[in-house]
Amino acid sequence: MQQVTTLGIDAAKNLFQLHGVDAHGKVVLKKRLVRHKVLDLIGDLALLGKQILGNVVADRAGHAMHTALVSRILRDRTFWEETTIDDEALSDSPAHPSEAIQAFKALD
């Protein structure tokens, strides 16, 4: 997949529709997601107690797979490091204007 530079999300009653374009304005992502599945994943990842700086790709996943991922993340430190997002990075975030956030950062 090409690099998505702009991502739009249409949130309807039961679906999320994702639209991604690259730097040239070419559509590179069209994806329809079932709303309750997205919310399930977000809720299960919230069990980590910290934000995630990385990518999560889930295909036909459910609570069992989500919680297995959370357990694996917490158990195996070779996949991540703990980091702090500084005030400068938060300056665009109206929800957290002046506080640092502890987060998990995925290691390449």
Secondary structure as UniProt FT lines:
FT   STRAND          6..11
FT   STRAND          15..21
FT   TURN            23..24
FT   STRAND          27..34
FT   HELIX           35..45
FT   HELIX           46..48
FT   STRAND          51..53
FT   HELIX           63..75
FT   HELIX           77..79
FT   STRAND          80..85
FT   HELIX           87..90
FT   TURN            91..92
FT   TURN            94..95
FT   STRAND          101..106
//
